[in-house]
Amino acid sequence: MASGKEIRTKIKSVENTRKITKAMEMVAASKMRKAQERMRHARPYAEKIAQVAAHFSEAHPEYKHPFVEQRAQIKRVGLVLVTTDKGLCGALNTNSMRLALNKMKDWDGQKVEVDVTAIGNKGAGFMQRLGASIVSQAAGLGDTPHMEKLIGPVQVMLEAFKEGRIDALYLIYSRFINTMKQEVAFNQLLPLHGEPAPKETYWDYIYEPEAKGVVDGLMVRYVEALIYQAVAENMACEQSARMVAMKSASDNAKTVIEELKLVYNKTRQAAITKELSEIVAGAAAV
């Protein structure tokens, strides 16, 4: 059995750890509110522009953007993986990376090669250890997503799609459901595909001043909005998952402290009993 001094040292160590986890829980709770508000404000715009952009896959304009063209054969795809820069957020990153790994295995079984854009240090490190083909990455995003940091790495994928080096582009990120629940989302960014429309419905538009300028601008806004929304969702998930994980860690630390104090008291009582027995035995011998 450990000595009383060793148990006291362990108790002190766990108490210090609990102070850290408690502080991180409070910080995450504060950041979570701002991240959720930012995410909720961006979500309606992203959903609407995705819906409007998807209609172009059913439209018959005089100008057809390259992002709408369906490839006859898929030989190489692009994958944008959104993760966090820091850890201590439960299984949030693990779930996203597990889905990415499963998709890559499926593509490998179909003889489809994969290029990866990693947004976040955790995803970049995972893909490097995996030996994946990383064509671009972004890290150090902080607590607020900035488009100027995101569009550069994603632009590499967009140019690859335009030039025919990849035939499809997919996005993996964590979607915010509520504080206790986050889901991994897998979306196809390119080529655009809409829901099948009734035969009597036509997705034709009137363009002013010309179709090319309107469609080109819309496609850029479409990609920017979905990437920004994915990162905003992932940041809201990160703070929520970190708050829950740190609360669980604090509760576990409290339980460990109580158990160690019980062991310490038993050890101390046993030591006192032993000393008393020795004193009584010595007195009886005299």
C-alpha positions in Angstrom: 0.0 0.0 0.0 1.3 3.5 -0.8 2.5 5.7 2.0 0.5 8.7 3.3 2.9 11.1 1.7 2.6 9.5 -1.8 -1.2 9.6 -1.5 -1.2 13.3 -0.5 1.0 14.0 -3.5 -1.5 12.3 -5.8 -4.4 14.1 -4.2 -2.6 17.5 -4.8 -1.8 16.5 -8.4 -5.4 15.6 -9.2 -6.7 18.8 -7.5 -4.4 20.9 -9.7 -5.6 19.0 -12.8 -9.2 19.6 -11.7 -8.6 23.4 -11.4 -7.3 23.4 -15.0 -10.2 21.4 -16.4 -12.7 23.5 -14.6 -11.1 26.7 -16.0 -11.1 25.2 -19.5 -14.7 24.3 -19.1 -15.7 27.9 -18.3 -13.6 29.3 -21.1 -15.2 26.8 -23.6 -18.7 27.7 -22.3 -18.0 31.4 -23.0 -16.6 30.8 -26.5 -19.3 28.3 -27.3 -22.1 31.0 -27.1 -20.3 33.2 -29.5 -19.5 30.3 -31.9 -23.1 29.1 -31.9 -24.4 32.6 -32.5 -22.0 33.0 -35.5 -22.9 29.6 -36.8 -26.7 30.2 -36.6 -26.4 33.5 -38.4 -24.5 32.0 -41.3 -26.6 28.8 -41.7 -29.7 30.3 -43.4 -27.5 32.1 -46.0 -25.4 28.9 -46.7 -28.5 26.7 -47.0 -30.3 29.1 -49.4 -27.3 29.7 -51.7 -26.6 26.0 -51.8 -30.3 25.5 -52.9 -30.1 28.2 -55.6 -26.7 26.9 -56.8 -28.0 23.3 -57.0 -30.8 24.5 -59.3 -28.2 25.2 -62.0 -27.6 21.5 -62.4 -31.2 21.3 -63.7 -31.1 24.5 -65.7 -30.4 25.0 -69.4 -28.7 28.4 -69.6 -26.8 29.7 -72.5 -23.6 29.5 -70.4 -22.8 26.4 -68.4 -20.3 26.8 -65.6 -17.5 24.1 -65.2 -18.7 23.4 -61.7 -22.0 22.1 -63.1 -20.5 19.6 -65.6 -20.8 16.0 -64.6 -17.7 13.8 -65.4 -18.3 10.6 -67.2 -15.7 8.7 -65.2 -14.4 9.4 -61.7 -10.7 8.8 -61.6 -9.5 11.2 -58.9 -11.5 13.1 -56.2 -10.7 15.9 -53.8 -11.5 15.9 -50.1 -11.7 18.9 -47.8 -11.4 17.7 -44.2 -12.4 20.2 -41.5 -11.0 19.5 -38.0 -9.8 21.6 -35.0 -6.4 23.0 -34.3 -6.4 21.9 -30.7 -7.5 18.7 -28.9 -9.3 18.0 -25.6 -12.7 18.0 -27.4 -13.7 14.4 -27.0 -14.3 12.3 -30.0 -15.1 15.2 -32.3 -12.0 15.0 -34.5 -11.9 11.2 -34.2 -15.3 10.8 -35.8 -14.5 13.1 -38.7 -11.2 11.4 -39.4 -12.7 7.9 -39.1 -15.3 8.9 -41.8 -12.6 10.3 -44.0 -10.5 7.1 -43.6 -13.5 4.9 -44.5 -14.3 7.0 -47.6 -10.7 6.9 -48.7 -10.7 3.1 -48.3 -13.9 2.9 -50.4 -12.3 5.0 -53.1 -9.1 3.0 -53.0 -11.2 -0.1 -53.6 -12.7 1.5 -56.6 -9.2 2.6 -57.9 -10.0 6.2 -57.3 -7.1 8.4 -56.1 -7.7 11.1 -53.5 -6.2 14.6 -53.0 -6.8 16.2 -49.6 -7.1 19.7 -48.3 -6.8 19.8 -44.5 -8.3 22.6 -42.5 -7.1 22.3 -38.9 -3.9 20.9 -37.4 -5.5 17.7 -36.3 -6.7 16.7 -39.7 -3.4 17.7 -41.3 -1.4 15.6 -38.8 -3.7 12.6 -39.4 -3.4 12.8 -43.1 0.4 13.1 -42.9 0.6 10.0 -40.8 -1.7 8.3 -43.2 0.6 9.2 -46.1 -2.2 10.9 -48.0 -1.7 13.3 -50.9 -2.1 16.7 -49.2 -2.3 19.5 -51.8 -3.1 22.3 -49.4 -3.9 23.0 -45.8 -4.9 25.8 -43.4 -4.2 26.0 -39.7 -4.2 28.5 -36.9 -7.7 29.8 -37.6 -8.3 30.9 -34.1 -11.8 31.3 -32.6 -13.3 33.1 -35.6 -13.3 31.8 -39.2 -11.8 34.3 -41.7 -12.5 33.7 -45.4 -9.1 35.0 -46.5 -7.5 32.1 -44.6 -9.9 29.6 -46.0 -10.3 30.4 -49.7 -6.6 30.1 -50.6 -6.3 26.3 -49.7 -9.7 25.6 -51.2 -8.9 27.5 -54.4 -6.3 24.8 -55.1 -9.1 22.3 -55.3 -11.3 24.5 -57.4 -8.6 25.0 -59.9 -7.9 21.3 -60.0 -11.5 20.7 -60.8 -11.6 23.3 -63.5 -8.5 21.8 -65.1 -9.8 18.3 -64.9 -7.2 17.0 -62.4 -10.0 15.9 -60.1 -13.5 14.8 -61.1 -15.4 15.5 -57.8 -14.9 17.5 -54.6 -16.3 16.4 -51.2 -16.4 18.1 -47.8 -16.3 16.4 -44.3 -17.0 18.5 -41.2 -18.9 18.3 -37.9 -22.4 19.6 -38.0 -23.8 21.2 -34.8 -27.1 19.7 -33.6 -27.1 20.8 -30.0 -24.7 21.3 -27.1 -24.6 17.6 -26.3 -24.7 16.2 -29.9 -22.7 16.8 -33.0 -22.8 14.8 -36.2 -20.3 14.2 -38.9 -21.5 15.6 -42.3 -20.3 14.4 -45.7 -21.3 16.7 -48.6 -20.5 16.9 -52.3 -19.4 20.3 -53.3 -18.6 19.7 -56.9 -20.0 19.1 -59.4 -23.3 20.6 -58.4 -26.2 18.3 -58.2 -29.8 19.2 -57.3 -32.8 17.2 -56.2 -34.7 15.7 -59.1 -37.4 18.1 -60.2 -40.8 17.3 -61.6 -41.0 17.1 -65.4 -43.2 20.2 -65.6 -40.7 22.2 -63.5 -37.8 24.0 -65.3 -34.9 25.7 -63.5 -34.3 28.4 -66.1 -33.4 31.9 -65.1 -33.2 35.4 -66.7 -29.7 36.8 -66.4 -28.8 40.5 -66.2 -26.5 41.7 -67.7 -25.2 38.3 -68.9 -25.2 34.7 -67.8 -21.5 34.3 -67.5 -20.8 37.1 -65.0 -23.8 36.1 -62.9 -23.1 32.4 -62.8 -19.3 32.8 -62.2 -20.0 35.1 -59.3 -22.6 32.8 -57.8 -20.4 29.8 -58.0 -17.6 31.6 -56.1 -20.1 32.7 -53.5 -21.5 29.2 -53.3 -18.1 27.6 -52.5 -17.1 30.4 -50.1 -20.4 30.1 -48.2 -20.3 26.4 -47.8 -16.7 26.3 -46.7 -17.2 29.2 -44.2 -20.4 27.5 -42.9 -18.6 24.2 -42.4 -15.8 25.8 -40.4 -18.2 27.9 -38.4 -20.2 24.7 -37.6 -17.0 22.8 -36.7 -15.9 25.6 -34.3 -19.3 25.6 -32.6 -19.0 21.8 -32.2 -15.5 22.1 -30.9 -16.4 24.5 -28.1 -19.4 22.4 -27.2 -17.5 19.2 -27.2 -14.6 20.7 -25.2 -17.0 22.1 -22.6 -18.7 18.7 -22.2 -15.3 16.9 -22.1 -13.8 19.2 -19.5 -16.9 18.9 -17.3 -16.7 15.2 -17.5 -12.9 15.4 -16.6 -13.7 17.7 -13.7 -16.4 15.3 -12.4 -14.0 12.4 -12.7 -11.2 14.2 -11.0 -13.6 15.0 -8.1 -14.4 11.3 -7.8 -10.7 10.3 -7.9 -10.0 12.9 -5.1 -12.7 11.4 -2.9 -11.4 7.9 -3.4 -7.8 8.9 -2.7 -8.9 10.7 0.5 -10.7 7.6 1.6 -7.6 5.5 0.9 -5.4 8.1 2.7 -7.7 8.1 5.8 -7.5 4.2 5.9 -3.7 4.3 5.5 -3.4 6.9 8.3 -5.7 5.0 10.6 -3.8 1.8 9.9 -0.5 3.6 10.7 -1.9 5.0 14.0 -3.3 1.6 15.0 0.1 0.0 14.4 1.8 2.6 16.5 -0.6 2.1 19.3 -0.1 -1.6 19.1 3.6 -1.2 19.3 3.3 1.1 22.3 1.0 -1.3 24.2 3.3 -4.2 23.3 6.3 -2.3 24.6 4.6 -1.3 27.8 3.5 -4.9 28.4 7.1 -6.2 27.8 8.4 -3.7 30.5 
